[in-house]
Amino acid sequence: MAFVYALVLIVSVLVAAYARRRRELCLRDKAQLRPGTSSRGEREKTDENTKSELTSTIEPLRDFDWQVTRPLKLRPFKPTYNITMAIQATTPSELILMDSNYLSRVTARRQIVWKHTSAVHGAIPSGHAPIRELYSYLLGSYLPTRYPTMFELIPDVNSQKTTTFRNKVTRVDSPLHPAPSDPLEMLRILGETVEDDMFLLLRDPDSASNGNGNGGGEHRAVAFVCCHPSGFAPAGKLGKRLAEIHVPVPAYEKIGASMERYFARLEAGRGVKRMNWSIQTHPNLYAPSGNHVHVGEEVEEEKAVDVENSRFRVELQTLTRLPETQAILFSFKTYLYPLEDIKAEGLGPQLADAIEGLKAGNAPGMWVYKGGVRWGRAICEYLRE
């Protein structure tokens, strides 16, 4: 009898081991369906399912009133500045946020695109397909579903097929089916419809890993529309890889490899967000120069700083993968807060500590790069008054 019990025990162990191995193989097979590793047929099936899931998980805000919705109050500063990815999970519904600044912001963006043209939107050939996918998703699905009080789809009278996207706030109609043939026209429409700036990135299959640790190519900026740059020329980023884009950023090498690995693993439908803050001594959203100090620039401390026009600037950044082209959408909405608002909240000393904390942490070069060497003393004195 003991022999039978032992035999049963051995068989049970073998069966459990076999079942565990089967589960491991299934998980491995599912992992192989991630971007860049599946067969074309499986990829197309997975992408179609993900696309449907993205649309179905958008939560409509049926009674949303943008005119009374106050902008988010973001205060992401800490006493010591450390360069990290600092990402948080987000949902497909939270991709675009609307508030009472909407109409004034998109009206100003229209003027920026008209005045600066190729400086604020552009693409290389590999970015054309991702632009079309993004245009179709935002105008054809996301915006009219999420914000039905602001946007709607208009069907053709004869065919009853949806052909037009209507912005009920600006009273501007945009073609949807068929969409504009010119990718730059689609970027222009996107830039004038939402106030978020957008960069599209594709993984470069022809580049070596260059030590990024992910065994594949790096991500390259293939298209952009950016009307609210802070201290950089958006057109100068087009066609560059992540490491090249971030050359001016102090200590970027501490997170560069991690960013590449994370970008490679990011799945459609699983977006993330993060925040980045800075100080500027003017109220302008369009600031391609002046906010940052780059290597080799002569720097002098500003003796007189206009604190009334100075702003605490925050970018709420998101990362999302598009299911069809597998492009990554890097988007960000910019918030500007008068320094007097920070003081009124009783947070003046904390922000002053955070500004001085740019010298500490794992990226002390941020003190110069973010301009603290120019305005730091004056701004901190004001915040602590």
The 8 nearest C-alpha neighbors of each residue, nearest first, counted from 0:
[[1, 3, 2, 4, 5, 6, 7, 8],
 [0, 2, 4, 3, 5, 6, 7, 8],
 [1, 3, 5, 0, 4, 6, 7, 8],
 [4, 2, 6, 0, 5, 1, 7, 8],
 [5, 3, 7, 1, 6, 2, 8, 0],
 [6, 4, 8, 2, 3, 7, 1, 9],
 [7, 5, 3, 9, 8, 4, 2, 10],
 [6, 8, 4, 10, 5, 9, 11, 3],
 [7, 9, 5, 11, 6, 10, 4, 12],
 [10, 8, 6, 12, 11, 7, 5, 13],
 [9, 11, 13, 7, 12, 8, 14, 6],
 [12, 10, 8, 14, 9, 13, 7, 15],
 [11, 13, 15, 9, 10, 14, 16, 8],
 [14, 12, 16, 10, 11, 15, 17, 9],
 [15, 13, 17, 11, 16, 12, 10, 18],
 [16, 14, 18, 12, 17, 13, 19, 11],
 [17, 15, 13, 19, 14, 18, 12, 20],
 [16, 18, 14, 20, 15, 19, 13, 21],
 [19, 17, 21, 15, 20, 16, 14, 22],
 [20, 18, 16, 22, 21, 17, 15, 23],
 [19, 21, 23, 17, 22, 18, 16, 24],
 [22, 20, 18, 24, 19, 23, 25, 17],
 [23, 21, 25, 19, 20, 24, 26, 18],
 [22, 24, 20, 26, 21, 25, 27, 19],
 [23, 25, 27, 21, 22, 26, 28, 20],
 [26, 24, 28, 22, 27, 23, 29, 21],
 [25, 27, 29, 23, 28, 24, 30, 22],
 [28, 26, 24, 30, 25, 29, 23, 31],
 [27, 29, 25, 31, 30, 26, 24, 32],
 [30, 28, 26, 31, 32, 27, 25, 33],
 [31, 29, 27, 32, 28, 33, 26, 36],
 [30, 32, 28, 29, 36, 33, 37, 27],
 [33, 31, 37, 30, 29, 36, 34, 42],
 [32, 34, 31, 30, 36, 35, 37, 266],
 [35, 33, 36, 32, 325, 37, 266, 264],
 [34, 36, 37, 33, 32, 325, 31, 263],
 [35, 37, 31, 34, 33, 32, 38, 30],
 [38, 36, 32, 31, 42, 41, 35, 39],
 [37, 39, 41, 40, 42, 36, 32, 43],
 [38, 40, 42, 41, 43, 37, 44, 36],
 [41, 39, 43, 42, 38, 44, 37, 45],
 [40, 42, 44, 38, 43, 39, 45, 37],
 [43, 41, 39, 45, 40, 44, 37, 46],
 [42, 44, 46, 40, 45, 41, 39, 47],
 [45, 43, 41, 47, 42, 46, 48, 40],
 [44, 46, 42, 48, 43, 47, 41, 49],
 [47, 45, 322, 49, 43, 48, 44, 323],
 [48, 46, 50, 44, 49, 45, 43, 51],
 [49, 47, 45, 51, 46, 50, 52, 44],
 [48, 50, 52, 46, 51, 47, 53, 45],
 [49, 51, 47, 53, 52, 48, 46, 322],
 [52, 50, 48, 54, 49, 53, 55, 47],
 [51, 53, 49, 55, 50, 54, 56, 48],
 [54, 52, 50, 56, 51, 55, 268, 49],
 [53, 55, 51, 52, 56, 57, 50, 140],
 [54, 56, 52, 53, 57, 51, 58, 50],
 [57, 55, 53, 54, 52, 58, 91, 92],
 [58, 56, 92, 54, 55, 91, 145, 59],
 [57, 59, 92, 145, 56, 60, 144, 55],
 [60, 58, 145, 144, 61, 57, 146, 147],
 [61, 59, 63, 146, 145, 62, 58, 147],
 [60, 62, 59, 63, 147, 148, 146, 145],
 [63, 61, 60, 64, 148, 147, 146, 59],
 [62, 64, 60, 61, 65, 148, 146, 147],
 [65, 63, 66, 67, 62, 68, 148, 98],
 [64, 66, 98, 68, 99, 67, 97, 63],
 [67, 65, 99, 64, 68, 98, 100, 69],
 [66, 68, 65, 64, 99, 69, 98, 63],
 [69, 67, 98, 65, 99, 66, 64, 70],
 [68, 70, 98, 99, 67, 71, 66, 100],
 [71, 69, 98, 72, 68, 99, 100, 334],
 [70, 72, 73, 69, 334, 98, 68, 96],
 [71, 73, 70, 74, 334, 336, 69, 313],
 [72, 74, 71, 75, 313, 334, 315, 274],
 [73, 75, 76, 72, 313, 276, 350, 341],
 [76, 74, 73, 77, 274, 276, 275, 313],
 [77, 75, 74, 353, 350, 78, 276, 80],
 [76, 78, 353, 79, 80, 75, 349, 350],
 [79, 77, 353, 352, 356, 80, 76, 349],
 [80, 78, 356, 77, 360, 353, 359, 357],
 [79, 81, 357, 360, 356, 359, 77, 82],
 [82, 80, 360, 361, 83, 362, 79, 359],
 [81, 83, 362, 361, 80, 84, 250, 254],
 [84, 82, 85, 81, 254, 253, 86, 251],
 [83, 85, 86, 254, 82, 273, 258, 257],
 [86, 84, 83, 273, 87, 274, 272, 82],
 [87, 85, 273, 272, 84, 271, 88, 274],
 [88, 86, 272, 271, 273, 89, 85, 270],
 [87, 89, 271, 270, 272, 86, 90, 269],
 [88, 90, 271, 270, 272, 87, 93, 91],
 [89, 91, 92, 93, 270, 269, 88, 94],
 [92, 90, 93, 94, 57, 53, 268, 56],
 [91, 93, 57, 90, 94, 58, 145, 56],
 [94, 92, 90, 91, 95, 96, 89, 57],
 [93, 95, 91, 92, 96, 90, 317, 89],
 [96, 94, 93, 97, 195, 92, 193, 142],
 [97, 95, 93, 94, 98, 332, 195, 70],
 [98, 96, 65, 101, 95, 99, 68, 100],
 [97, 99, 68, 65, 70, 100, 69, 101],
 [98, 100, 66, 65, 68, 101, 69, 67],
 [101, 99, 98, 103, 104, 102, 70, 66],
 [100, 102, 104, 99, 103, 98, 105, 97],
 [103, 101, 105, 104, 100, 106, 169, 168],
 [102, 104, 106, 101, 100, 105, 107, 99],
 [103, 105, 107, 101, 106, 102, 100, 108],
 [106, 104, 108, 191, 107, 102, 103, 194],
 [107, 105, 103, 109, 108, 104, 102, 110],
 [106, 108, 104, 110, 105, 109, 103, 111],
 [109, 107, 105, 111, 110, 106, 191, 112],
 [108, 110, 106, 112, 107, 191, 111, 105],
 [109, 111, 113, 107, 108, 112, 114, 106],
 [110, 112, 108, 114, 113, 109, 115, 107],
 [111, 113, 116, 109, 115, 110, 114, 108],
 [112, 114, 110, 111, 116, 115, 109, 108],
 [115, 113, 111, 112, 116, 110, 109, 118],
 [114, 116, 112, 118, 111, 113, 117, 119],
 [117, 115, 112, 118, 113, 119, 114, 120],
 [118, 116, 120, 119, 121, 115, 234, 112],
 [117, 119, 234, 115, 116, 120, 233, 232],
 [120, 118, 225, 117, 224, 226, 116, 233],
 [121, 119, 224, 117, 223, 118, 225, 116],
 [120, 122, 223, 222, 117, 183, 224, 234],
 [123, 121, 222, 221, 126, 223, 124, 127],
 [122, 124, 126, 221, 125, 222, 238, 127],
 [125, 123, 126, 127, 122, 221, 128, 222],
 [124, 126, 123, 127, 221, 128, 122, 129],
 [127, 125, 221, 222, 124, 129, 123, 122],
 [126, 128, 130, 124, 129, 125, 182, 131],
 [127, 129, 131, 130, 126, 132, 324, 125],
 [130, 128, 132, 131, 126, 127, 324, 133],
 [131, 129, 133, 127, 128, 132, 134, 126],
 [130, 132, 134, 128, 129, 133, 135, 127],
 [131, 133, 129, 135, 130, 134, 136, 128],
 [132, 134, 136, 130, 135, 131, 137, 129],
 [135, 133, 131, 137, 132, 136, 138, 130],
 [134, 136, 139, 132, 133, 138, 137, 131],
 [137, 135, 133, 140, 139, 134, 138, 141],
 [138, 136, 141, 134, 142, 140, 139, 135],
 [137, 139, 135, 136, 142, 140, 134, 164],
 [138, 140, 135, 136, 137, 141, 175, 164],
 [141, 139, 136, 137, 138, 144, 142, 143],
 [140, 142, 137, 144, 145, 143, 136, 138],
 [141, 143, 145, 144, 146, 137, 138, 140],
 [144, 142, 150, 147, 151, 146, 145, 141],
 [145, 143, 141, 142, 59, 146, 147, 140],
 [144, 146, 59, 142, 60, 143, 141, 58],
 [145, 147, 143, 148, 149, 142, 60, 144],
 [148, 146, 143, 150, 149, 144, 61, 151],
 [149, 147, 146, 150, 63, 61, 62, 64],
 [150, 148, 167, 147, 146, 168, 166, 151],
 [151, 149, 166, 143, 147, 167, 165, 148],
 [152, 150, 143, 165, 164, 147, 153, 166],
 [153, 151, 164, 163, 165, 161, 154, 143],
 [152, 154, 163, 161, 164, 162, 151, 155],
 [155, 153, 161, 160, 159, 162, 156, 152],
 [154, 156, 159, 160, 158, 157, 162, 161],
 [157, 155, 159, 158, 154, 160, 153, 161],
 [156, 158, 155, 159, 160, 154, 161, 162],
 [157, 159, 160, 155, 156, 154, 161, 162],
 [160, 158, 155, 154, 156, 157, 161, 162],
 [161, 159, 154, 158, 155, 162, 156, 157],
 [160, 162, 154, 153, 155, 163, 152, 159],
 [161, 163, 176, 175, 154, 155, 160, 174],
 [164, 162, 174, 175, 153, 173, 152, 161],
 [163, 165, 152, 173, 172, 175, 151, 174],
 [166, 164, 172, 151, 150, 167, 152, 171],
 [165, 167, 150, 171, 170, 168, 169, 172],
 [166, 168, 170, 149, 150, 169, 165, 171],
 [169, 167, 166, 170, 149, 102, 150, 171],
 [168, 170, 171, 166, 167, 102, 106, 192],
 [171, 169, 167, 166, 168, 172, 165, 150],
 [170, 172, 166, 169, 165, 173, 167, 168],
 [173, 171, 165, 164, 166, 163, 170, 174],
 [172, 174, 164, 163, 165, 175, 171, 188],
 [175, 173, 163, 178, 176, 164, 162, 177],
 [174, 176, 178, 163, 162, 177, 164, 173],
 [177, 175, 162, 178, 174, 161, 163, 160],
 [176, 178, 175, 174, 179, 162, 180, 163],
 [177, 179, 175, 176, 174, 180, 185, 135],
 [180, 178, 181, 185, 184, 177, 174, 182],
 [179, 181, 178, 182, 184, 185, 177, 183],
 [180, 182, 184, 183, 179, 185, 178, 127],
 [183, 181, 185, 184, 127, 186, 180, 130],
 [184, 182, 186, 185, 181, 187, 121, 120],
 [183, 185, 187, 181, 182, 186, 188, 179],
 [184, 186, 182, 188, 183, 187, 189, 179],
 [187, 185, 183, 189, 184, 188, 190, 224],
 [186, 188, 184, 190, 185, 189, 183, 191],
 [189, 187, 185, 191, 190, 186, 192, 184],
 [188, 190, 186, 192, 191, 187, 185, 193],
 [189, 191, 187, 188, 192, 193, 224, 186],
 [190, 192, 188, 105, 109, 189, 193, 108],
 [193, 191, 189, 190, 188, 105, 194, 166],
 [194, 192, 195, 191, 190, 189, 105, 95],
 [193, 195, 105, 104, 196, 332, 190, 192],
 [196, 194, 332, 331, 193, 330, 197, 95],
 [195, 197, 225, 331, 330, 224, 194, 332],
 [198, 196, 330, 224, 223, 329, 225, 195],
 [197, 199, 223, 329, 222, 328, 330, 200],
 [198, 200, 328, 222, 327, 221, 220, 223],
 [201, 199, 220, 327, 219, 326, 221, 218],
 [202, 200, 326, 218, 219, 203, 327, 220],
 [201, 203, 218, 217, 216, 219, 204, 200],
 [202, 204, 216, 217, 205, 206, 218, 201],
 [205, 203, 216, 206, 202, 215, 217, 207],
 [206, 204, 203, 216, 207, 215, 217, 202],
 [207, 205, 216, 204, 203, 208, 217, 215],
 [208, 206, 209, 216, 215, 205, 217, 214],
 [207, 209, 215, 216, 210, 214, 211, 206],
 [210, 208, 207, 211, 206, 212, 216, 217],
 [209, 211, 212, 208, 256, 213, 207, 214],
 [212, 210, 256, 208, 209, 213, 259, 260],
 [211, 213, 210, 214, 256, 208, 260, 209],
 [212, 214, 260, 215, 211, 208, 259, 263],
 [213, 215, 208, 212, 216, 211, 207, 210],
 [216, 214, 208, 213, 207, 217, 204, 206],
 [217, 215, 206, 203, 204, 208, 207, 202],
 [216, 218, 202, 203, 240, 219, 206, 259],
 [219, 217, 202, 201, 240, 203, 200, 241],
 [218, 220, 240, 200, 239, 201, 238, 221],
 [221, 219, 200, 238, 237, 239, 199, 222],
 [220, 222, 126, 123, 200, 238, 122, 199],
 [223, 221, 122, 199, 126, 121, 198, 220],
 [224, 222, 198, 120, 197, 121, 199, 225],
 [223, 225, 120, 197, 119, 196, 190, 186],
 [224, 226, 196, 119, 227, 197, 223, 120],
 [225, 227, 119, 285, 228, 108, 196, 111],
 [226, 228, 285, 284, 225, 229, 286, 196],
 [229, 227, 287, 286, 285, 226, 231, 225],
 [228, 230, 286, 287, 231, 290, 227, 288],
 [229, 231, 288, 287, 290, 291, 289, 286],
 [232, 230, 287, 229, 288, 228, 233, 286],
 [231, 233, 287, 235, 234, 228, 230, 118],
 [234, 232, 235, 236, 119, 231, 225, 118],
 [235, 233, 118, 236, 237, 232, 119, 121],
 [234, 236, 233, 232, 237, 231, 239, 238],
 [237, 235, 234, 233, 239, 244, 238, 220],
 [238, 236, 220, 234, 239, 235, 221, 222],
 [237, 239, 220, 221, 219, 236, 240, 123],
 [240, 238, 219, 237, 236, 220, 243, 244],
 [239, 241, 219, 243, 218, 242, 244, 217],
 [242, 240, 244, 243, 218, 219, 245, 239],
 [241, 243, 245, 244, 240, 246, 255, 239],
 [244, 242, 240, 246, 241, 245, 239, 236],
 [243, 245, 241, 242, 236, 246, 239, 240],
 [244, 246, 242, 248, 243, 247, 241, 251],
 [245, 247, 243, 248, 244, 242, 251, 249],
 [248, 246, 245, 249, 293, 294, 244, 368],
 [247, 249, 245, 246, 251, 250, 368, 365],
 [250, 248, 364, 251, 362, 365, 247, 368],
 [251, 249, 252, 362, 253, 248, 82, 361],
 [250, 252, 253, 249, 248, 254, 255, 245],
 [251, 253, 255, 250, 254, 256, 249, 242],
 [252, 254, 251, 250, 255, 256, 82, 83],
 [255, 253, 257, 252, 251, 256, 258, 83],
 [256, 254, 252, 258, 257, 251, 253, 259],
 [255, 257, 211, 259, 258, 254, 260, 212],
 [258, 256, 260, 254, 255, 259, 261, 211],
 [257, 259, 261, 255, 256, 260, 262, 254],
 [260, 258, 262, 256, 261, 257, 263, 255],
 [261, 259, 263, 257, 213, 258, 262, 256],
 [260, 262, 258, 264, 263, 259, 257, 265],
 [263, 261, 259, 265, 264, 260, 258, 327],
 [262, 264, 260, 261, 265, 259, 34, 213],
 [265, 263, 261, 262, 266, 260, 34, 33],
 [266, 264, 262, 263, 261, 320, 267, 269],
 [267, 265, 269, 320, 264, 268, 33, 34],
 [268, 266, 320, 322, 269, 321, 319, 49],
 [267, 269, 53, 270, 266, 91, 49, 320],
 [270, 268, 267, 266, 90, 271, 319, 265],
 [271, 269, 319, 89, 318, 268, 90, 88],
 [272, 270, 88, 89, 87, 318, 317, 86],
 [271, 273, 317, 87, 316, 86, 89, 88],
 [272, 274, 86, 316, 315, 85, 87, 317],
 [275, 273, 315, 314, 316, 276, 313, 75],
 [274, 276, 314, 313, 315, 273, 277, 75],
 [277, 275, 313, 312, 314, 274, 75, 278],
 [276, 278, 312, 311, 313, 369, 279, 275],
 [277, 279, 311, 312, 310, 280, 276, 309],
 [280, 278, 310, 309, 281, 290, 311, 277],
 [279, 281, 309, 308, 310, 305, 306, 278],
 [280, 282, 309, 308, 279, 283, 310, 305],
 [281, 283, 308, 310, 309, 284, 280, 335],
 [284, 282, 285, 281, 286, 227, 279, 335],
 [283, 285, 227, 286, 282, 228, 229, 333],
 [284, 286, 227, 283, 228, 226, 287, 229],
 [285, 287, 229, 288, 228, 284, 230, 283],
 [288, 286, 230, 231, 232, 228, 229, 285],
 [289, 287, 230, 286, 290, 231, 229, 291],
 [288, 290, 291, 230, 286, 287, 292, 229],
 [289, 291, 230, 288, 279, 229, 370, 369],
 [292, 290, 369, 230, 368, 370, 289, 293],
 [291, 293, 368, 370, 367, 369, 296, 294],
 [294, 292, 296, 368, 295, 291, 247, 367],
 [293, 295, 296, 292, 247, 368, 297, 367],
 [294, 296, 293, 297, 292, 298, 247, 368],
 [297, 295, 294, 293, 298, 292, 299, 291],
 [298, 296, 295, 299, 292, 294, 293, 300],
 [299, 297, 296, 300, 373, 372, 292, 367],
 [298, 300, 373, 301, 297, 372, 302, 374],
 [299, 301, 373, 372, 302, 374, 298, 375],
 [300, 302, 373, 303, 374, 299, 304, 377],
 [303, 301, 300, 304, 377, 374, 373, 299],
 [302, 304, 301, 305, 377, 374, 306, 300],
 [303, 305, 306, 301, 377, 302, 374, 280],
 [306, 304, 307, 308, 309, 280, 303, 281],
 [305, 307, 309, 308, 304, 378, 280, 338],
 [306, 308, 305, 309, 337, 338, 339, 310],
 [309, 307, 281, 306, 305, 282, 280, 310],
 [310, 308, 280, 306, 281, 279, 307, 282],
 [311, 309, 337, 336, 279, 338, 335, 278],
 [310, 312, 278, 336, 335, 277, 338, 337],
 [313, 311, 335, 277, 276, 334, 278, 310],
 [314, 312, 276, 334, 275, 333, 315, 277],
 [313, 315, 333, 275, 274, 332, 316, 331],
 [316, 314, 274, 332, 331, 273, 313, 333],
 [315, 317, 331, 273, 272, 330, 274, 314],
 [318, 316, 272, 330, 271, 329, 331, 273],
 [317, 319, 329, 271, 270, 328, 272, 330],
 [320, 318, 270, 328, 327, 321, 317, 267],
 [321, 319, 327, 267, 326, 325, 328, 266],
 [320, 322, 325, 326, 323, 267, 327, 324],
 [323, 321, 46, 325, 267, 324, 50, 320],
 [324, 322, 325, 46, 321, 132, 43, 47],
 [323, 325, 326, 129, 322, 321, 128, 132],
 [326, 324, 321, 322, 323, 320, 327, 34],
 [327, 325, 201, 324, 321, 200, 320, 129],
 [326, 328, 320, 200, 319, 199, 321, 329],
 [329, 327, 199, 319, 318, 198, 320, 330],
 [330, 328, 318, 198, 197, 317, 199, 327],
 [331, 329, 197, 317, 196, 316, 328, 195],
 [330, 332, 316, 195, 315, 196, 314, 317],
 [331, 333, 195, 315, 314, 196, 194, 316],
 [332, 334, 314, 313, 331, 315, 335, 312],
 [333, 335, 313, 312, 314, 336, 332, 70],
 [334, 336, 312, 311, 310, 313, 333, 337],
 [335, 337, 311, 310, 338, 312, 334, 340],
 [338, 336, 310, 339, 340, 311, 309, 335],
 [339, 337, 341, 340, 310, 311, 336, 342],
 [338, 340, 342, 337, 341, 343, 307, 382],
 [341, 339, 343, 338, 342, 337, 344, 336],
 [340, 342, 338, 344, 339, 343, 346, 347],
 [341, 343, 347, 339, 345, 344, 340, 346],
 [344, 342, 340, 345, 341, 339, 346, 347],
 [345, 343, 341, 342, 346, 340, 347, 339],
 [344, 346, 342, 343, 347, 341, 348, 349],
 [347, 345, 349, 344, 341, 342, 348, 350],
 [346, 348, 382, 342, 350, 349, 341, 345],
 [349, 347, 351, 383, 350, 346, 382, 352],
 [350, 348, 352, 346, 351, 347, 353, 78],
 [351, 349, 353, 347, 352, 348, 354, 346],
 [350, 352, 379, 348, 354, 353, 349, 382],
 [351, 353, 349, 355, 350, 78, 354, 356],
 [352, 354, 78, 356, 350, 77, 351, 355],
 [355, 353, 351, 356, 352, 357, 350, 375],
 [354, 356, 352, 357, 353, 358, 351, 375],
 [355, 357, 79, 353, 359, 358, 354, 78],
 [356, 358, 366, 80, 355, 359, 354, 365],
 [359, 357, 363, 366, 356, 355, 365, 364],
 [360, 358, 356, 363, 357, 79, 80, 361],
 [359, 361, 81, 80, 79, 362, 363, 358],
 [360, 362, 81, 363, 82, 359, 80, 250],
 [361, 363, 364, 250, 360, 365, 81, 249],
 [364, 362, 358, 359, 365, 357, 366, 360],
 [363, 365, 366, 362, 249, 367, 368, 358],
 [364, 366, 368, 363, 367, 357, 369, 362],
 [367, 365, 357, 371, 358, 364, 368, 369],
 [366, 368, 370, 372, 365, 369, 364, 371],
 [369, 367, 292, 365, 291, 370, 366, 293],
 [370, 368, 291, 365, 367, 366, 371, 292],
 [371, 369, 367, 372, 368, 373, 291, 292],
 [372, 370, 375, 366, 373, 374, 367, 369],
 [371, 373, 367, 370, 375, 374, 300, 366],
 [374, 372, 300, 301, 371, 370, 299, 375],
 [373, 375, 371, 377, 301, 376, 378, 372],
 [376, 374, 371, 378, 377, 372, 379, 373],
 [375, 377, 379, 378, 374, 380, 371, 373],
 [378, 376, 380, 379, 375, 374, 381, 304],
 [379, 377, 381, 375, 380, 376, 374, 382],
 [378, 380, 351, 382, 376, 381, 377, 375],
 [381, 379, 377, 383, 378, 382, 376, 384],
 [380, 382, 378, 384, 379, 383, 377, 306],
 [381, 383, 347, 379, 380, 384, 348, 351],
 [382, 384, 348, 380, 381, 347, 379, 351],
 [383, 381, 382, 380, 347, 348, 379, 342]]
